[in-house]
Amino acid sequence: MSFRDIVNRYATPFTTGLFAVSAISGVALFFHVGMSVFHGMHEWLSMVLLVPFVLHVWKNWLPITNYLRRGWLVWPLAVSLAAGAVFAVPALTSGAAGGNPQMAMFKAIAEAPIATVAPVLKTTPEALIARLKDAGVTASAEQSLAQAATAAGKETRAVVFGVLAAK
């Protein structure tokens, strides 16, 4: 069986099957159902979907060029690009939109003054400063964990995680 035979036989069926998996998992993620089950599946199998999609486009290149020549492909692609831009542009132009909430929390803890972070961690600023000193970081209550880490020549992430783990 030649490569062309394999493409002709399997490109469209694999594109269809993986699209179905991507669509079902995407709908589940949209409605926040089975997030832990569908998240990895959706990401990875959507990446795998690219292979049969490319083969499907290669197999159907002549009809696709006919769509393009007649203008039937231009509007659907333009509308699809515009729909994507509705979601992408606000996220790209606003530092606050989207993103991982855990990273936002990490950044808030790292950049807040130690006097502000300590009560959140159910401790006093003095006790938190003592924890930092034990880890080789000299700090004051007015400094942030990030400032104290930088001054000590340590990674902010390591200092913040060390403080959080030392409960």
CNS distance restraints for C-alpha pairs under 8 A (distance, minus, plus):
assign (resid   1 and name CA) (resid   5 and name CA) 6.06 0.50 0.50
assign (resid   1 and name CA) (resid   6 and name CA) 6.89 0.50 0.50
assign (resid   2 and name CA) (resid   6 and name CA) 6.39 0.50 0.50
assign (resid   3 and name CA) (resid   7 and name CA) 6.18 0.50 0.50
assign (resid   4 and name CA) (resid   8 and name CA) 6.02 0.50 0.50
assign (resid   5 and name CA) (resid   9 and name CA) 5.98 0.50 0.50
assign (resid   6 and name CA) (resid  10 and name CA) 5.83 0.50 0.50
assign (resid   6 and name CA) (resid  11 and name CA) 7.63 0.50 0.50
assign (resid   7 and name CA) (resid  11 and name CA) 5.07 0.50 0.50
assign (resid   7 and name CA) (resid  55 and name CA) 6.36 0.50 0.50
assign (resid   7 and name CA) (resid  56 and name CA) 7.49 0.50 0.50
assign (resid   7 and name CA) (resid  59 and name CA) 6.96 0.50 0.50
assign (resid   8 and name CA) (resid  12 and name CA) 7.73 0.50 0.50
assign (resid   8 and name CA) (resid  59 and name CA) 6.67 0.50 0.50
assign (resid   9 and name CA) (resid  13 and name CA) 7.70 0.50 0.50
assign (resid  10 and name CA) (resid  14 and name CA) 5.90 0.50 0.50
assign (resid  10 and name CA) (resid  52 and name CA) 7.94 0.50 0.50
assign (resid  11 and name CA) (resid  15 and name CA) 6.06 0.50 0.50
assign (resid  11 and name CA) (resid  52 and name CA) 4.98 0.50 0.50
assign (resid  11 and name CA) (resid  53 and name CA) 7.09 0.50 0.50
assign (resid  11 and name CA) (resid  55 and name CA) 5.65 0.50 0.50
assign (resid  11 and name CA) (resid  56 and name CA) 5.04 0.50 0.50
assign (resid  11 and name CA) (resid  59 and name CA) 7.85 0.50 0.50
assign (resid  12 and name CA) (resid  16 and name CA) 6.03 0.50 0.50
assign (resid  12 and name CA) (resid  52 and name CA) 7.13 0.50 0.50
assign (resid  12 and name CA) (resid  53 and name CA) 7.79 0.50 0.50
assign (resid  12 and name CA) (resid  56 and name CA) 5.75 0.50 0.50
assign (resid  13 and name CA) (resid  17 and name CA) 6.07 0.50 0.50
assign (resid  14 and name CA) (resid  18 and name CA) 5.92 0.50 0.50
assign (resid  14 and name CA) (resid  49 and name CA) 7.76 0.50 0.50
assign (resid  14 and name CA) (resid  52 and name CA) 6.01 0.50 0.50
assign (resid  15 and name CA) (resid  19 and name CA) 5.87 0.50 0.50
assign (resid  15 and name CA) (resid  49 and name CA) 6.28 0.50 0.50
assign (resid  15 and name CA) (resid  52 and name CA) 5.29 0.50 0.50
assign (resid  15 and name CA) (resid  53 and name CA) 5.67 0.50 0.50
assign (resid  15 and name CA) (resid  56 and name CA) 7.31 0.50 0.50
assign (resid  16 and name CA) (resid  20 and name CA) 6.16 0.50 0.50
assign (resid  17 and name CA) (resid  21 and name CA) 6.44 0.50 0.50
assign (resid  18 and name CA) (resid  22 and name CA) 6.06 0.50 0.50
assign (resid  18 and name CA) (resid  45 and name CA) 6.76 0.50 0.50
assign (resid  18 and name CA) (resid  46 and name CA) 7.24 0.50 0.50
assign (resid  18 and name CA) (resid  48 and name CA) 7.89 0.50 0.50
assign (resid  18 and name CA) (resid  49 and name CA) 5.68 0.50 0.50
assign (resid  19 and name CA) (resid  23 and name CA) 5.92 0.50 0.50
assign (resid  19 and name CA) (resid  46 and name CA) 7.66 0.50 0.50
assign (resid  19 and name CA) (resid  49 and name CA) 6.96 0.50 0.50
assign (resid  20 and name CA) (resid  24 and name CA) 6.08 0.50 0.50
assign (resid  21 and name CA) (resid  25 and name CA) 6.04 0.50 0.50
assign (resid  21 and name CA) (resid  42 and name CA) 7.51 0.50 0.50
assign (resid  21 and name CA) (resid  45 and name CA) 7.65 0.50 0.50
assign (resid  22 and name CA) (resid  26 and name CA) 5.78 0.50 0.50
assign (resid  22 and name CA) (resid  42 and name CA) 5.54 0.50 0.50
assign (resid  22 and name CA) (resid  45 and name CA) 6.87 0.50 0.50
assign (resid  22 and name CA) (resid  46 and name CA) 5.95 0.50 0.50
assign (resid  23 and name CA) (resid  27 and name CA) 6.11 0.50 0.50
assign (resid  24 and name CA) (resid  28 and name CA) 6.26 0.50 0.50
assign (resid  25 and name CA) (resid  29 and name CA) 6.11 0.50 0.50
assign (resid  25 and name CA) (resid  38 and name CA) 5.35 0.50 0.50
assign (resid  25 and name CA) (resid  39 and name CA) 7.51 0.50 0.50
assign (resid  25 and name CA) (resid  41 and name CA) 7.31 0.50 0.50
assign (resid  25 and name CA) (resid  42 and name CA) 5.63 0.50 0.50
assign (resid  26 and name CA) (resid  30 and name CA) 6.06 0.50 0.50
assign (resid  26 and name CA) (resid  38 and name CA) 7.80 0.50 0.50
assign (resid  26 and name CA) (resid  42 and name CA) 6.56 0.50 0.50
assign (resid  27 and name CA) (resid  31 and name CA) 6.36 0.50 0.50
assign (resid  28 and name CA) (resid  32 and name CA) 6.02 0.50 0.50
assign (resid  28 and name CA) (resid  33 and name CA) 5.02 0.50 0.50
assign (resid  28 and name CA) (resid  34 and name CA) 6.76 0.50 0.50
assign (resid  28 and name CA) (resid  35 and name CA) 7.49 0.50 0.50
assign (resid  28 and name CA) (resid  38 and name CA) 7.13 0.50 0.50
assign (resid  29 and name CA) (resid  33 and name CA) 5.91 0.50 0.50
assign (resid  29 and name CA) (resid  34 and name CA) 7.21 0.50 0.50
assign (resid  29 and name CA) (resid  35 and name CA) 5.89 0.50 0.50
assign (resid  29 and name CA) (resid  38 and name CA) 6.71 0.50 0.50
assign (resid  29 and name CA) (resid  39 and name CA) 6.98 0.50 0.50
assign (resid  34 and name CA) (resid  38 and name CA) 6.00 0.50 0.50
assign (resid  35 and name CA) (resid  39 and name CA) 5.57 0.50 0.50
assign (resid  36 and name CA) (resid  40 and name CA) 7.45 0.50 0.50
assign (resid  37 and name CA) (resid  41 and name CA) 7.11 0.50 0.50
assign (resid  38 and name CA) (resid  42 and name CA) 5.75 0.50 0.50
assign (resid  39 and name CA) (resid  43 and name CA) 6.30 0.50 0.50
assign (resid  40 and name CA) (resid  44 and name CA) 5.99 0.50 0.50
assign (resid  41 and name CA) (resid  45 and name CA) 5.75 0.50 0.50
assign (resid  41 and name CA) (resid  46 and name CA) 7.97 0.50 0.50
assign (resid  42 and name CA) (resid  46 and name CA) 5.77 0.50 0.50
assign (resid  43 and name CA) (resid  47 and name CA) 6.42 0.50 0.50
assign (resid  44 and name CA) (resid  48 and name CA) 6.33 0.50 0.50
assign (resid  45 and name CA) (resid  49 and name CA) 5.98 0.50 0.50
assign (resid  46 and name CA) (resid  50 and name CA) 6.91 0.50 0.50
assign (resid  47 and name CA) (resid  51 and name CA) 7.91 0.50 0.50
assign (resid  48 and name CA) (resid  52 and name CA) 7.75 0.50 0.50
assign (resid  49 and name CA) (resid  53 and name CA) 6.11 0.50 0.50
assign (resid  50 and name CA) (resid  54 and name CA) 6.07 0.50 0.50
assign (resid  51 and name CA) (resid  55 and name CA) 6.38 0.50 0.50
assign (resid  52 and name CA) (resid  56 and name CA) 5.85 0.50 0.50
assign (resid  53 and name CA) (resid  57 and name CA) 6.17 0.50 0.50
assign (resid  54 and name CA) (resid  58 and name CA) 6.12 0.50 0.50
assign (resid  55 and name CA) (resid  59 and name CA) 6.01 0.50 0.50
assign (resid  56 and name CA) (resid  60 and name CA) 6.12 0.50 0.50
assign (resid  57 and name CA) (resid  61 and name CA) 5.62 0.50 0.50
assign (resid  57 and name CA) (resid  64 and name CA) 7.56 0.50 0.50
assign (resid  60 and name CA) (resid  64 and name CA) 6.25 0.50 0.50
assign (resid  61 and name CA) (resid  65 and name CA) 6.13 0.50 0.50
assign (resid  62 and name CA) (resid  66 and name CA) 6.29 0.50 0.50
assign (resid  63 and name CA) (resid  67 and name CA) 6.26 0.50 0.50
assign (resid  64 and name CA) (resid  68 and name CA) 6.22 0.50 0.50
assign (resid  64 and name CA) (resid  73 and name CA) 7.72 0.50 0.50
assign (resid  65 and name CA) (resid  69 and name CA) 5.98 0.50 0.50
assign (resid  66 and name CA) (resid  70 and name CA) 6.12 0.50 0.50
assign (resid  67 and name CA) (resid  71 and name CA) 6.07 0.50 0.50
assign (resid  67 and name CA) (resid  72 and name CA) 4.93 0.50 0.50
assign (resid  67 and name CA) (resid  73 and name CA) 5.19 0.50 0.50
assign (resid  68 and name CA) (resid  72 and name CA) 6.02 0.50 0.50
assign (resid  68 and name CA) (resid  73 and name CA) 4.99 0.50 0.50
assign (resid  68 and name CA) (resid  74 and name CA) 6.42 0.50 0.50
assign (resid  71 and name CA) (resid  75 and name CA) 7.28 0.50 0.50
assign (resid  72 and name CA) (resid  76 and name CA) 7.38 0.50 0.50
assign (resid  73 and name CA) (resid  77 and name CA) 6.18 0.50 0.50
assign (resid  74 and name CA) (resid  78 and name CA) 6.03 0.50 0.50
assign (resid  75 and name CA) (resid  79 and name CA) 5.99 0.50 0.50
assign (resid  76 and name CA) (resid  80 and name CA) 6.06 0.50 0.50
assign (resid  77 and name CA) (resid  81 and name CA) 6.06 0.50 0.50
assign (resid  78 and name CA) (resid  82 and name CA) 6.11 0.50 0.50
assign (resid  79 and name CA) (resid  83 and name CA) 6.09 0.50 0.50
assign (resid  80 and name CA) (resid  84 and name CA) 6.26 0.50 0.50
assign (resid  81 and name CA) (resid  85 and name CA) 6.14 0.50 0.50
assign (resid  82 and name CA) (resid  86 and name CA) 6.32 0.50 0.50
assign (resid  83 and name CA) (resid  87 and name CA) 7.17 0.50 0.50
assign (resid  84 and name CA) (resid  88 and name CA) 6.14 0.50 0.50
assign (resid  85 and name CA) (resid  89 and name CA) 5.41 0.50 0.50
assign (resid  86 and name CA) (resid  90 and name CA) 7.25 0.50 0.50
assign (resid  87 and name CA) (resid  91 and name CA) 6.86 0.50 0.50
assign (resid  88 and name CA) (resid  92 and name CA) 6.04 0.50 0.50
assign (resid  89 and name CA) (resid  93 and name CA) 5.98 0.50 0.50
assign (resid  90 and name CA) (resid  94 and name CA) 5.82 0.50 0.50
assign (resid  90 and name CA) (resid  97 and name CA) 6.88 0.50 0.50
assign (resid  91 and name CA) (resid  95 and name CA) 7.01 0.50 0.50
assign (resid  91 and name CA) (resid  96 and name CA) 7.65 0.50 0.50
assign (resid  91 and name CA) (resid  97 and name CA) 4.99 0.50 0.50
assign (resid  91 and name CA) (resid  98 and name CA) 6.07 0.50 0.50
assign (resid  99 and name CA) (resid 103 and name CA) 7.71 0.50 0.50
assign (resid  99 and name CA) (resid 104 and name CA) 7.69 0.50 0.50
assign (resid 100 and name CA) (resid 104 and name CA) 6.48 0.50 0.50
assign (resid 101 and name CA) (resid 105 and name CA) 6.20 0.50 0.50
assign (resid 102 and name CA) (resid 106 and name CA) 6.13 0.50 0.50
assign (resid 103 and name CA) (resid 107 and name CA) 6.08 0.50 0.50
assign (resid 104 and name CA) (resid 108 and name CA) 6.19 0.50 0.50
assign (resid 105 and name CA) (resid 109 and name CA) 6.21 0.50 0.50
assign (resid 106 and name CA) (resid 110 and name CA) 6.06 0.50 0.50
assign (resid 106 and name CA) (resid 160 and name CA) 7.91 0.50 0.50
assign (resid 107 and name CA) (resid 111 and name CA) 5.99 0.50 0.50
assign (resid 108 and name CA) (resid 112 and name CA) 5.96 0.50 0.50
assign (resid 109 and name CA) (resid 117 and name CA) 6.32 0.50 0.50
assign (resid 109 and name CA) (resid 145 and name CA) 7.59 0.50 0.50
assign (resid 109 and name CA) (resid 160 and name CA) 7.66 0.50 0.50
assign (resid 110 and name CA) (resid 144 and name CA) 6.25 0.50 0.50
assign (resid 110 and name CA) (resid 145 and name CA) 5.04 0.50 0.50
assign (resid 110 and name CA) (resid 146 and name CA) 5.16 0.50 0.50
assign (resid 110 and name CA) (resid 156 and name CA) 7.17 0.50 0.50
assign (resid 110 and name CA) (resid 160 and name CA) 6.38 0.50 0.50
assign (resid 111 and name CA) (resid 144 and name CA) 5.17 0.50 0.50
assign (resid 111 and name CA) (resid 145 and name CA) 6.41 0.50 0.50
assign (resid 111 and name CA) (resid 146 and name CA) 5.87 0.50 0.50
assign (resid 111 and name CA) (resid 147 and name CA) 7.76 0.50 0.50
assign (resid 112 and name CA) (resid 116 and name CA) 6.32 0.50 0.50
assign (resid 112 and name CA) (resid 117 and name CA) 6.34 0.50 0.50
assign (resid 112 and name CA) (resid 143 and name CA) 7.89 0.50 0.50
assign (resid 112 and name CA) (resid 144 and name CA) 5.17 0.50 0.50
assign (resid 112 and name CA) (resid 145 and name CA) 7.27 0.50 0.50
assign (resid 113 and name CA) (resid 117 and name CA) 6.34 0.50 0.50
assign (resid 113 and name CA) (resid 141 and name CA) 6.44 0.50 0.50
assign (resid 113 and name CA) (resid 142 and name CA) 5.25 0.50 0.50
assign (resid 113 and name CA) (resid 143 and name CA) 5.09 0.50 0.50
assign (resid 113 and name CA) (resid 144 and name CA) 4.16 0.50 0.50
assign (resid 113 and name CA) (resid 145 and name CA) 7.08 0.50 0.50
assign (resid 114 and name CA) (resid 118 and name CA) 5.91 0.50 0.50
assign (resid 114 and name CA) (resid 125 and name CA) 6.18 0.50 0.50
assign (resid 114 and name CA) (resid 128 and name CA) 7.55 0.50 0.50
assign (resid 114 and name CA) (resid 129 and name CA) 7.83 0.50 0.50
assign (resid 114 and name CA) (resid 140 and name CA) 7.33 0.50 0.50
assign (resid 114 and name CA) (resid 141 and name CA) 4.89 0.50 0.50
assign (resid 114 and name CA) (resid 142 and name CA) 6.20 0.50 0.50
assign (resid 114 and name CA) (resid 143 and name CA) 5.99 0.50 0.50
assign (resid 114 and name CA) (resid 144 and name CA) 5.36 0.50 0.50
assign (resid 114 and name CA) (resid 145 and name CA) 6.42 0.50 0.50
assign (resid 115 and name CA) (resid 119 and name CA) 7.51 0.50 0.50
assign (resid 115 and name CA) (resid 124 and name CA) 7.64 0.50 0.50
assign (resid 115 and name CA) (resid 125 and name CA) 5.06 0.50 0.50
assign (resid 115 and name CA) (resid 141 and name CA) 4.84 0.50 0.50
assign (resid 115 and name CA) (resid 142 and name CA) 6.39 0.50 0.50
assign (resid 116 and name CA) (resid 120 and name CA) 7.26 0.50 0.50
assign (resid 116 and name CA) (resid 125 and name CA) 7.99 0.50 0.50
assign (resid 117 and name CA) (resid 121 and name CA) 6.44 0.50 0.50
assign (resid 117 and name CA) (resid 125 and name CA) 7.89 0.50 0.50
assign (resid 118 and name CA) (resid 122 and name CA) 6.30 0.50 0.50
assign (resid 118 and name CA) (resid 123 and name CA) 5.16 0.50 0.50
assign (resid 118 and name CA) (resid 124 and name CA) 5.29 0.50 0.50
assign (resid 118 and name CA) (resid 125 and name CA) 5.17 0.50 0.50
assign (resid 118 and name CA) (resid 128 and name CA) 6.28 0.50 0.50
assign (resid 119 and name CA) (resid 123 and name CA) 5.37 0.50 0.50
assign (resid 119 and name CA) (resid 124 and name CA) 6.14 0.50 0.50
assign (resid 119 and name CA) (resid 125 and name CA) 7.63 0.50 0.50
assign (resid 121 and name CA) (resid 164 and name CA) 7.63 0.50 0.50
assign (resid 123 and name CA) (resid 127 and name CA) 6.41 0.50 0.50
assign (resid 123 and name CA) (resid 128 and name CA) 6.74 0.50 0.50
assign (resid 124 and name CA) (resid 128 and name CA) 6.23 0.50 0.50
assign (resid 125 and name CA) (resid 129 and name CA) 6.04 0.50 0.50
assign (resid 125 and name CA) (resid 141 and name CA) 6.06 0.50 0.50
assign (resid 126 and name CA) (resid 130 and name CA) 6.17 0.50 0.50
assign (resid 126 and name CA) (resid 141 and name CA) 7.68 0.50 0.50
assign (resid 127 and name CA) (resid 131 and name CA) 6.27 0.50 0.50
assign (resid 128 and name CA) (resid 132 and name CA) 6.26 0.50 0.50
assign (resid 128 and name CA) (resid 163 and name CA) 7.64 0.50 0.50
assign (resid 129 and name CA) (resid 133 and name CA) 6.12 0.50 0.50
assign (resid 129 and name CA) (resid 138 and name CA) 7.44 0.50 0.50
assign (resid 129 and name CA) (resid 139 and name CA) 6.11 0.50 0.50
assign (resid 129 and name CA) (resid 140 and name CA) 6.89 0.50 0.50
assign (resid 129 and name CA) (resid 141 and name CA) 7.36 0.50 0.50
assign (resid 130 and name CA) (resid 134 and name CA) 6.25 0.50 0.50
assign (resid 131 and name CA) (resid 135 and name CA) 6.48 0.50 0.50
assign (resid 131 and name CA) (resid 163 and name CA) 7.10 0.50 0.50
assign (resid 131 and name CA) (resid 166 and name CA) 7.82 0.50 0.50
assign (resid 132 and name CA) (resid 136 and name CA) 6.40 0.50 0.50
assign (resid 132 and name CA) (resid 137 and name CA) 5.03 0.50 0.50
assign (resid 132 and name CA) (resid 138 and name CA) 6.61 0.50 0.50
assign (resid 132 and name CA) (resid 139 and name CA) 7.22 0.50 0.50
assign (resid 132 and name CA) (resid 159 and name CA) 7.82 0.50 0.50
assign (resid 132 and name CA) (resid 163 and name CA) 7.21 0.50 0.50
assign (resid 133 and name CA) (resid 137 and name CA) 4.86 0.50 0.50
assign (resid 133 and name CA) (resid 138 and name CA) 5.38 0.50 0.50
assign (resid 133 and name CA) (resid 139 and name CA) 7.51 0.50 0.50
assign (resid 136 and name CA) (resid 152 and name CA) 7.36 0.50 0.50
assign (resid 137 and name CA) (resid 148 and name CA) 6.47 0.50 0.50
assign (resid 137 and name CA) (resid 149 and name CA) 6.48 0.50 0.50
assign (resid 137 and name CA) (resid 152 and name CA) 5.51 0.50 0.50
assign (resid 138 and name CA) (resid 148 and name CA) 6.54 0.50 0.50
assign (resid 138 and name CA) (resid 152 and name CA) 6.93 0.50 0.50
assign (resid 139 and name CA) (resid 143 and name CA) 6.48 0.50 0.50
assign (resid 139 and name CA) (resid 145 and name CA) 7.94 0.50 0.50
assign (resid 139 and name CA) (resid 148 and name CA) 5.36 0.50 0.50
assign (resid 143 and name CA) (resid 147 and name CA) 6.07 0.50 0.50
assign (resid 143 and name CA) (resid 148 and name CA) 6.41 0.50 0.50
assign (resid 144 and name CA) (resid 148 and name CA) 6.23 0.50 0.50
assign (resid 145 and name CA) (resid 149 and name CA) 5.99 0.50 0.50
assign (resid 145 and name CA) (resid 156 and name CA) 7.01 0.50 0.50
assign (resid 145 and name CA) (resid 159 and name CA) 7.17 0.50 0.50
assign (resid 145 and name CA) (resid 160 and name CA) 6.68 0.50 0.50
assign (resid 146 and name CA) (resid 150 and name CA) 6.12 0.50 0.50
assign (resid 146 and name CA) (resid 156 and name CA) 5.11 0.50 0.50
assign (resid 146 and name CA) (resid 159 and name CA) 7.97 0.50 0.50
assign (resid 146 and name CA) (resid 160 and name CA) 7.94 0.50 0.50
assign (resid 147 and name CA) (resid 151 and name CA) 6.13 0.50 0.50
assign (resid 148 and name CA) (resid 152 and name CA) 6.21 0.50 0.50
assign (resid 149 and name CA) (resid 153 and name CA) 6.16 0.50 0.50
assign (resid 149 and name CA) (resid 154 and name CA) 4.99 0.50 0.50
assign (resid 149 and name CA) (resid 155 and name CA) 6.12 0.50 0.50
assign (resid 149 and name CA) (resid 156 and name CA) 5.27 0.50 0.50
assign (resid 149 and name CA) (resid 159 and name CA) 6.29 0.50 0.50
assign (resid 150 and name CA) (resid 154 and name CA) 5.80 0.50 0.50
assign (resid 150 and name CA) (resid 155 and name CA) 6.88 0.50 0.50
assign (resid 150 and name CA) (resid 156 and name CA) 6.86 0.50 0.50
assign (resid 154 and name CA) (resid 158 and name CA) 7.32 0.50 0.50
assign (resid 154 and name CA) (resid 159 and name CA) 7.16 0.50 0.50
assign (resid 155 and name CA) (resid 159 and name CA) 6.46 0.50 0.50
assign (resid 156 and name CA) (resid 160 and name CA) 6.10 0.50 0.50
assign (resid 157 and name CA) (resid 161 and name CA) 5.99 0.50 0.50
assign (resid 158 and name CA) (resid 162 and name CA) 5.87 0.50 0.50
assign (resid 159 and name CA) (resid 163 and name CA) 6.18 0.50 0.50
assign (resid 160 and name CA) (resid 164 and name CA) 6.20 0.50 0.50
assign (resid 161 and name CA) (resid 165 and name CA) 5.95 0.50 0.50
assign (resid 162 and name CA) (resid 166 and name CA) 6.08 0.50 0.50
assign (resid 163 and name CA) (resid 167 and name CA) 7.43 0.50 0.50
